[in-house]
């Protein structure tokens, strides 16, 4: 993945999107940097501390809020690991080859849609959560 293409598409997409702030832009740019630094991978597997340091964000709440919003707005797909020793996966959805994205989605069912409610665990339905409680 060439970092210029997704960055260019991101800026075109957010030009008239009033919901996007400089914090969102910083996180997106930091993610692109990390992806390129690791061989232009999509998804990029990163820890929040790495992105927060690069994007100059100090509050975990702000970081999580911005990632959640960019997922809702369709700029990223965020698949948290929920484990401190395992990096989360973040997919770029703009400027990304759709054939590759379809392949990733088939291989990882958690990627198809990410809309977790507070307390949910990725990949578990409501019935499974209740039976495990």
C-alpha positions in Angstrom: 0.0 0.0 0.0 1.4 3.4 -0.9 0.8 5.8 2.0 0.1 8.7 -0.3 -2.9 7.2 -1.9 -4.9 6.4 1.3 -3.8 9.8 2.8 -5.0 11.6 -0.3 -8.3 9.8 -0.4 -8.7 10.4 3.4 -8.2 14.2 2.9 -10.7 14.2 0.0 -13.2 12.3 2.0 -13.0 14.5 5.1 -12.9 17.8 3.3 -16.6 18.4 4.0 -17.0 16.1 7.0 -17.4 18.4 10.0 -17.2 15.4 12.4 -13.4 15.0 11.8 -11.1 16.9 14.0 -7.3 17.3 14.1 -7.1 14.4 16.6 -8.7 12.1 14.0 -6.3 13.3 11.4 -3.4 12.7 13.7 -4.4 9.2 14.5 -5.0 8.4 10.8 -1.6 9.8 9.9 0.1 7.9 12.7 -1.6 4.7 11.6 -0.4 5.2 8.0 3.1 5.9 9.3 3.1 2.7 11.4 1.7 0.7 8.4 4.5 2.0 6.1 7.1 1.5 8.7 6.1 -2.2 8.9 6.1 -2.9 5.2 2.8 -1.3 4.1 0.6 -3.8 5.8 -3.1 -3.7 5.9 -4.3 -4.4 8.5 -1.7 -2.8 10.7 -1.2 -4.5 14.1 -0.5 -1.9 16.7 -0.7 -1.1 20.4 -2.6 2.0 21.5 0.5 3.4 23.2 2.4 3.3 19.9 -0.2 5.3 18.0 -0.9 7.6 20.9 2.8 8.5 21.2 3.1 9.1 17.4 -0.2 11.1 17.2 0.7 13.1 20.3 -2.4 12.0 22.2 -2.2 11.5 26.0 -5.7 10.4 26.9 -6.8 6.8 26.2 -10.4 7.9 26.2 -9.8 10.3 23.4 -7.9 7.7 21.4 -10.7 5.1 21.8 -13.4 7.6 21.0 -11.7 8.7 17.8 -11.0 5.2 16.6 -14.6 4.2 17.3 -15.9 7.3 15.4 -13.6 6.7 12.4 -14.9 3.1 12.3 -18.5 4.3 12.4 -17.8 6.9 9.7 -16.2 4.2 7.5 -12.6 5.5 7.4 -11.2 2.5 9.3 -12.1 -0.9 10.6 -10.9 -1.4 14.2 -10.6 -4.9 15.7 -9.4 -4.6 19.3 -7.5 -7.5 20.8 -8.7 -6.9 24.4 -5.3 -8.3 25.6 -2.5 -6.1 26.8 0.2 -8.3 25.2 -1.5 -8.6 21.8 -1.8 -5.8 19.3 -5.1 -4.6 17.9 -5.8 -4.8 14.1 -6.7 -1.7 12.2 -7.8 -1.8 8.6 -7.7 1.1 6.2 -10.8 1.3 4.1 -10.0 4.2 1.9 -7.5 3.8 -0.9 -7.4 0.1 -0.2 -7.8 -2.7 -2.9 -11.3 -4.1 -2.3 -10.2 -7.6 -3.4 -7.6 -7.8 -0.6 -10.2 -6.5 1.9 -12.7 -9.2 0.9 -10.0 -11.8 1.4 -9.2 -10.5 4.9 -12.9 -10.4 5.8 -13.3 -14.1 4.7 -10.3 -15.1 6.9 -11.4 -13.2 10.0 -15.1 -13.2 10.8 -14.6 -10.4 13.4 -13.8 -7.9 10.7 -17.2 -8.2 8.9 -18.7 -5.6 11.2 -17.4 -4.0 14.4 -20.0 -2.5 16.6 -19.4 -3.8 20.1 -21.5 -2.6 23.0 -19.9 -1.9 26.3 -18.8 -5.2 27.9 -19.1 -7.3 24.7 -16.4 -9.5 23.4 -15.7 -9.6 19.7 -17.0 -12.8 18.1 -19.6 -13.6 20.8 -23.3 -13.2 20.3 -25.7 -12.1 23.1 -26.7 -15.7 23.9 -23.1 -16.8 24.2 -22.3 -13.9 26.5 -25.3 -14.8 28.8 -24.4 -18.4 29.0 -20.8 -17.6 29.9 -21.8 -15.1 32.6 
